[in-house]
Amino acid sequence: MKLLVVCQYFYPEQFKVNDICFELVKLGHDVTVLTGIPNYPLGVISKDYRWFKKRSENINGVKIIRTSLIARGQGKLRLVLNYVSFALSSSIKALYMKKDFDLILVYQLSPITMALPALLLKKLTGKPILLYCQDLWPESIVAAGIEKESTAYKAVLLLSRYIYKRVDKIAVSSRLFKNYFNEVIGINGDIKYLPVYAESLFENIQPESHESGISNLVFAGNIGEMQSVETIIKAANELKDLDNIKWHIVGDGSDKNNCERLAREYGLSNVIFYGQRPIEEMPEFYSIADAFLVTLKVNKEISYTLPNKVQSYMAAGKPVIGAIDGETRLVIEEADCGYCCKAEDYIALAELIKGFALNIEKHAALGDNARKYYKEHFDKQIFMNKLIEFLKDG
């Protein structure tokens, strides 16, 4: 099978699309990726990719075609320019690139506009588009502060409906996404549930011995407005007098500076920010965790999301504590692998964590439940079998 994958982000940016493409090549498929210049999450293009360098690469057998874009930088205007510039440059590239593929897979994160070059290629070649939705649009811009009554939201809603209704098949990473496609987008057809897996390096996490009586809590991933890491900082402030709880924040993003500022204002000595780290270093942080943290903003549609970090948390066999609603809460409760309170309720989150630290005897059972649920529902082999079936049926 010759597959063209369209995604604005690809290696060295850290997204699951990387491993999926590498794995497809291992299985004997021919994979080409149409993508942008790496600049996520810091918003800066590294010198290795400036001045039209590395516009064509081959990494682990995946052929990569990179198109120019404006780096994310800081602020909403730069982010909009980043989104629009990729959509335009990749659409132009689509006119001239080789079209010897059997089908097109859009690995759709934010923004939805990354699917536009795929629609153009479908029109030029007649090849089917299969869209794998990881982020709901236009709900992602609501989480960033855009009002639903605004002209911007209404325009993006029209664009999102236009794109979603013109692809041939849709798969979603969360069960509740189907509700959104039905109620908001107006798609009632067959939508495949295809939850992602964790990289194998998270499945062999060995607990690291640390000071007895200390509960280490780890958040790993993007620190943006939607992730509501501020809720974690506020919970840490509620428990600032408890020396036996330490908070580890691993990642970067648009809201990291705000969270660091808040921690300084509160005088939180037990909250440590590590910044963005390569995925190869993440087992070191996972090994120190007694529990993992997951948070999202209060928003009905955004709560439909199942953040990819949840699968890696569960694969590591550790409890998960969340201030979160929707799909993630359903998964944690189904798995019986941790505790949840409502999104953004930092006081309730603090109480959950205090109780967790006092009930050490339950930690192992919760971790075992997490890993068991992962193996039964999110295992990589299960995912790849379903993905291949999804692609072949396209």
QUIHUWO-V97115 format. One record per residue. N is the residue number from 1. RES is the residue in one small letter. D_FIRST is the distance of its C-alpha to the first C-alpha in Angstrom with 1 decimal. Layout:
BEGIN
{{N/RES/D_FIRST} {N/RES/D_FIRST}}
END
This chain:
BEGIN
{{1/m/0.0} {2/k/3.8} {3/l/6.2} {4/l/9.9} {5/v/12.3} {6/v/15.8} {7/c/18.6} {8/q/22.1} {9/y/22.3} {10/f/20.6} {11/y/21.9} {12/p/24.8} {13/e/25.4} {14/q/25.2} {15/f/22.7} {16/k/20.4} {17/v/17.4} {18/n/17.9} {19/d/17.5} {20/i/14.6} {21/c/12.5} {22/f/14.1} {23/e/13.4} {24/l/9.6} {25/v/9.9} {26/k/12.4} {27/l/10.1} {28/g/8.1} {29/h/5.2} {30/d/6.1} {31/v/8.3} {32/t/11.2} {33/v/14.1} {34/l/16.8} {35/t/19.8} {36/g/23.6} {37/i/26.2} {38/p/26.9} {39/n/30.2} {40/y/29.8} {41/p/32.0} {42/l/34.9} {43/g/34.4} {44/v/35.0} {45/i/32.7} {46/s/33.2} {47/k/34.7} {48/d/31.6} {49/y/29.8} {50/r/32.8} {51/w/33.6} {52/f/30.1} {53/k/29.3} {54/k/25.8} {55/r/24.1} {56/s/21.2} {57/e/20.2} {58/n/17.9} {59/i/18.4} {60/n/17.1} {61/g/14.2} {62/v/13.3} {63/k/14.2} {64/i/16.8} {65/i/18.5} {66/r/21.7} {67/t/24.1} {68/s/27.8} {69/l/29.4} {70/i/32.9} {71/a/33.2} {72/r/33.9} {73/g/37.4} {74/q/39.9} {75/g/40.7} {76/k/39.1} {77/l/39.5} {78/r/37.5} {79/l/34.8} {80/v/34.7} {81/l/34.5} {82/n/31.7} {83/y/29.6} {84/v/30.6} {85/s/30.2} {86/f/26.5} {87/a/25.8} {88/l/27.7} {89/s/26.4} {90/s/22.7} {91/s/23.3} {92/i/25.0} {93/k/22.3} {94/a/19.8} {95/l/22.0} {96/y/21.6} {97/m/18.3} {98/k/15.6} {99/k/13.5} {100/d/10.7} {101/f/8.0} {102/d/6.6} {103/l/8.4} {104/i/10.9} {105/l/12.0} {106/v/15.7} {107/y/17.1} {108/q/20.6} {109/l/23.6} {110/s/26.7} {111/p/27.1} {112/i/25.5} {113/t/25.7} {114/m/22.7} {115/a/20.8} {116/l/22.7} {117/p/20.5} {118/a/17.5} {119/l/19.9} {120/l/20.9} {121/l/17.4} {122/k/16.9} {123/k/20.3} {124/l/19.5} {125/t/16.2} {126/g/16.3} {127/k/12.8} {128/p/13.2} {129/i/14.2} {130/l/14.0} {131/l/16.9} {132/y/17.6} {133/c/21.4} {134/q/23.3} {135/d/26.4} {136/l/28.3} {137/w/29.5} {138/p/32.2} {139/e/33.7} {140/s/32.7} {141/i/35.2} {142/v/37.8} {143/a/37.6} {144/a/38.3} {145/g/41.5} {146/i/40.7} {147/e/42.8} {148/k/41.4} {149/e/44.2} {150/s/43.4} {151/t/42.1} {152/a/39.3} {153/y/38.0} {154/k/38.3} {155/a/36.4} {156/v/33.5} {157/l/33.5} {158/l/33.2} {159/l/30.4} {160/s/28.5} {161/r/29.0} {162/y/27.9} {163/i/24.5} {164/y/23.9} {165/k/24.8} {166/r/22.5} {167/v/19.1} {168/d/17.4} {169/k/17.2} {170/i/18.9} {171/a/18.8} {172/v/21.9} {173/s/23.0} {174/s/26.5} {175/r/27.8} {176/l/30.5} {177/f/28.2} {178/k/27.9} {179/n/31.7} {180/y/31.3} {181/f/28.8} {182/n/31.1} {183/e/34.4} {184/v/33.8} {185/i/30.7} {186/g/31.4} {187/i/28.1} {188/n/28.7} {189/g/25.4} {190/d/23.1} {191/i/22.2} {192/k/20.3} {193/y/22.1} {194/l/19.9} {195/p/22.4} {196/v/21.3} {197/y/22.3} {198/a/24.4} {199/e/23.7} {200/s/24.8} {201/l/27.8} {202/f/29.4} {203/e/29.4} {204/n/32.0} {205/i/34.6} {206/q/38.1} {207/p/41.0} {208/e/43.2} {209/s/46.9} {210/h/48.8} {211/e/52.2} {212/s/53.3} {213/g/53.7} {214/i/51.3} {215/s/48.4} {216/n/45.6} {217/l/43.4} {218/v/40.1} {219/f/38.2} {220/a/34.9} {221/g/32.8} {222/n/33.2} {223/i/36.9} {224/g/36.8} {225/e/38.9} {226/m/36.6} {227/q/36.7} {228/s/40.5} {229/v/41.2} {230/e/44.7} {231/t/45.2} {232/i/44.8} {233/i/47.4} {234/k/49.8} {235/a/49.5} {236/a/50.2} {237/n/53.3} {238/e/54.5} {239/l/54.3} {240/k/55.5} {241/d/58.5} {242/l/56.5} {243/d/56.0} {244/n/53.9} {245/i/50.8} {246/k/48.6} {247/w/45.8} {248/h/42.9} {249/i/40.8} {250/v/37.7} {251/g/35.8} {252/d/36.4} {253/g/36.2} {254/s/38.3} {255/d/40.8} {256/k/41.4} {257/n/44.5} {258/n/46.0} {259/c/45.4} {260/e/47.0} {261/r/49.9} {262/l/50.5} {263/a/50.5} {264/r/53.1} {265/e/55.2} {266/y/55.3} {267/g/56.1} {268/l/53.3} {269/s/53.6} {270/n/51.2} {271/v/48.2} {272/i/46.1} {273/f/43.4} {274/y/41.1} {275/g/38.9} {276/q/35.2} {277/r/34.2} {278/p/31.0} {279/i/28.9} {280/e/30.0} {281/e/33.6} {282/m/33.1} {283/p/33.8} {284/e/37.3} {285/f/37.9} {286/y/36.4} {287/s/38.6} {288/i/41.8} {289/a/41.0} {290/d/43.1} {291/a/41.2} {292/f/38.6} {293/l/39.3} {294/v/37.2} {295/t/38.6} {296/l/37.7} {297/k/39.9} {298/v/41.6} {299/n/39.5} {300/k/38.4} {301/e/35.0} {302/i/34.2} {303/s/35.2} {304/y/32.2} {305/t/30.2} {306/l/29.3} {307/p/29.3} {308/n/26.7} {309/k/29.8} {310/v/30.8} {311/q/28.0} {312/s/28.9} {313/y/32.6} {314/m/32.2} {315/a/30.1} {316/a/33.0} {317/g/35.3} {318/k/37.8} {319/p/39.6} {320/v/38.5} {321/i/41.1} {322/g/40.3} {323/a/42.1} {324/i/39.5} {325/d/39.0} {326/g/36.3} {327/e/33.1} {328/t/33.8} {329/r/37.3} {330/l/36.0} {331/v/33.6} {332/i/36.5} {333/e/38.9} {334/e/36.6} {335/a/36.0} {336/d/39.7} {337/c/38.8} {338/g/41.0} {339/y/43.1} {340/c/42.6} {341/c/44.9} {342/k/44.5} {343/a/42.6} {344/e/44.9} {345/d/47.7} {346/y/48.6} {347/i/51.8} {348/a/50.1} {349/l/47.4} {350/a/50.3} {351/e/51.9} {352/l/48.7} {353/i/48.4} {354/k/52.1} {355/g/51.8} {356/f/48.8} {357/a/50.7} {358/l/53.6} {359/n/51.6} {360/i/50.1} {361/e/50.2} {362/k/47.4} {363/h/44.9} {364/a/43.5} {365/a/42.9} {366/l/41.2} {367/g/38.9} {368/d/38.1} {369/n/37.4} {370/a/34.9} {371/r/32.9} {372/k/33.1} {373/y/31.7} {374/y/28.9} {375/k/27.8} {376/e/28.0} {377/h/26.3} {378/f/24.4} {379/d/23.2} {380/k/19.9} {381/q/18.6} {382/i/19.5} {383/f/17.7} {384/m/14.4} {385/n/14.5} {386/k/15.4} {387/l/12.8} {388/i/9.9} {389/e/12.1} {390/f/12.6} {391/l/9.1} {392/k/8.5} {393/d/12.1} {394/g/11.6}}
END
